[in-house]
Structures are given as structure tokens and as C-alpha cells.
Amino acid sequence: MRGRLFTPAQLPARMPRLRDGWQRRSCRAVLRMAGWSLVGEFPDAPKLVLIAAPHSSWWDGVWGLLVKVAIGADVHFMGKQELFFWPLGGLLRRLGGMPIDRGAARGVVEQMIDQFRQREKLWLGIAPEGTRKPVQRWKSGFWRIARDAGVPIFPVAFHYPDKVIRLGPLFDTSADMEADLARLRAFYAPYRGKRRDV
């Protein structure tokens, strides 16, 4: 099923938003020329953990950032704090980067849970595979963040054969992590990355 890029009027009211500007129009034009489209609906939720898969190429991040700006979604991502130096740090923050201290006594999961508690709105994007290389198991940090922060998971899939980004239904975590991960993996089963199958 072919989709389209959403316009600001079609975005849910409680979704964190970016300011409108020429960057959004430019990103929409690039995505149209490249043939990418969206299928599905964005949830009307102020806080969630967005997971994107399959992650097999650095192009996933490029297309993801273009879509984020094109639709005006204020989606954040984690990055090690060593990357947030001048002048790269300013650019990363403008793109939604959140510096993480990987050597802190409180781990990455705890730092992100704190961010959810401190903010009225936060969409946090994570690649559950944790790498572009094929993996047998996803990392569980995204599940633990969502579970302990009390926010849902929003699955988003890249499907390179049709150049479609599929927006899935909101997913509430249960007490059974393994069962939740299996259900999420089942959602991604039909979708194919740039360099490999899921």
C-alpha cells in the first residue's frame, strides 16, 4: 500500500511538534523525489518510545531524520555525550539529539526514564537492534525504558522494496518482556531493510 507524507493539519494534537519552516518543505521535496512515503497513522500521545527497524544501513538514519523534519515531529534520539562538542553538538541538539553519559552511576535506561519524568512531552526514537549488523536478539533497553517510564512503544518499520515507512499501532508493555519482544518482532516480519532481511 502506497502512502503519503502527512501535512501538519493531519498530525495529532498531543504529538510533540517542530516549528514550521523552509526545512520542512525542503525535506518533503527530497522525500517525494526519492519516492518515499508513509503508511499508517501517528498516535495522539505526548510520550512514547518509538522503535525503528529493520536497521541495516546508515541510510535509515538519513531517511528517518528527513521524515521527522518533513512532518514536523519532535522526535529525540540518544547519543554519547562525547559527540556533543562544538560545533557538532549544536547541530545534534537541533536534530533532536540527547547527550548520554555512558560512564554515569545511573545507566542509560535510568537517564532516559528521568527525561520522561521531567518532560511534559517526549518521543524517544531507538533502533532496537542496536547496530546495523544482523543480530539474533534485540537489545532490551527500549523495552525497559518504556516499561519503567510508563509509556507505550510505537513501532515504525522501514520497507525498502517499496520505499515505505510503516507506522504501527501503539504497543503497551506487559510484565513479560520476552513475550512483548516476540510480538514486536512479529510486527516487523514482513518488512525488509536496505541490506538484509529482518
N, C-alpha and C positions, 0 to 999 in steps of 0.2 A: 504494500500500500504506500503510495506516494503521499508525502505531507507537504508542509509549507512552513515558512518562518512566521512566527506569531508576531502580531503587532502589539504595541503597548496596551491598547484598549482591551485586548483579549487575555491579558495576564491577570491572575487572581489578586485580589486586593491586599492580602496579607503577605504576599511574596516580597522578600527584600528586593529593592529596585536600585538601579543605577540612574544617574541623571541622563536625560536625553541629550543628544549632540551629534555632531558630524561623524564621530567614530562609529556610532550605531548604524547610520546609513551606509557608511563605507564597508563595515563588516557584513551587512546584509547583501550588499552588491557582490562582495567576494564570494560569499557562500552560494549565491544564485549562479554566478559564473562557474563555480566549481561543481555545481549540480547537487549540493547537499540540501536536505530538507528534514523537518521534524515531523514525527507522528506521535500522537497522544496529547494528553493534557497536563498542564502544570498543576500541582496541588495547591490549595489555598491554605498554606501552613507557614507560620512565621519562623519555625525552627525545624530543621531536619538534617540528616546525614545523606548526602547524595553520593551514590556509588556509581562509577562509570567503568564498564567492561565491554568486551574484552580489551585489554590494554597490551597491544603488541608492537606499537610504533610510537615514536615521539610525535608523529603527526596527530595522534589522538589529542594531545595537549593543545596543539595549534588549532584544530577544528573546535575543540571544546571552548577555548578562550574566544574564538571568533563568534560562536553561537551565544556565549554568555554576554558579550558586548552587544551583539546584534539584537537580542531580545530585551536587553536591559536588566538581566538578572544579576543581583549582587551575590555571587557565589564565591566563597572563600576557599583557599587551599593552604595546606601546611608546607612549610619549607624550613630547613635548618637555619638557625639564626645567623650562621656564618655567611650566608648568601645575602643578607640584608645590610650590606655596606654600601657606601656612596660610590657611584651613582646608581648601581643596580637596585639597591634597597628601595628607593623611592618608586621605581617602576614596578617592582614586585608588589609593593603595597597597593599601588593604584590598580593593579590587575587582580587584587584580592588575596595576596599572599599574607600569611600569618606566621611570624617567626616562632620557631620551636626550639627550646633549649634541651637538646638531647642528653646533656650531662646533668640536668637538674635532678634533685632528690625526688621530686614529683615527676613521674614519667609523662610521655606524650599523651597518653589517654587521659590522665588526670588533668593535664594542662588544657586539653580541649573541653573536658567536662566543665572546668572553671569558666571557660569562654562562653559556653552555653548558658551557664548560670548568671553571668554578668550582663548578657545582652538580651534586648527585647526581641531581636530578630537575628537569626544566623542560619544560613545554608552553608554547610561544610562539604566540599567535594573531596572524595577519596577514591583512589584506584585500589580495589580490594586485593588485587594480585600482588601489589607492591613492587612490581618490576615488569619490564617488557618481555622478559624471558618466560617460556612456558613453565607453569607451576602446577603441581598436583593439588595443593591446598591453598586457599586464600588466607591471607593474614586476618586475624580476628579483631584487630584494633577498632575497625569501623563499627563492628557489632557491639563491642564493649562501650564505645563512646555513646552510641545511640541508646543502648540499654540503660547505662548509668545516668545519662543526661535526661532520660525520659522523653526522647524524641523519636519520630518514625524514620525509617530508611526509605529513600526514594531511588529506585533502580533506573539507570539510564544506560541504554545499550548502543554501541556503535555497530552498524552493519554495512561494511564496506562494499559488498557486491552491488547493493542498491543505493549506496550513499545516503543512508537514512540513519537518523538518530532517534531511537525509540524511547519514549517516556513511559515508564511503567507505573503501576499502581503503588500507592503508599503501602509500606510494609511495617507492621508493628512487631517488635521483638517479643519473644516468649522467654520462658525460663530455660528452654532447651536450645543452646547455641547451635549444636550440630544439626538439629532439625531445621532451624532457621536458615543456616548456610546452605543446606541441601535444597530448600525451597527456592532460595535466591538463585542458586546455580541452575535450577530447572528453568527459571525465567529466562536466563541467558542462553540456554541450549541452542535456540535457533539462529543466534546471531554470530557473525563471523568478523574477526578483526582483519587488519590490513595484511599481516604476515603469517597468521596461523588460525586454526580453529580455536574455539573456546577450550 
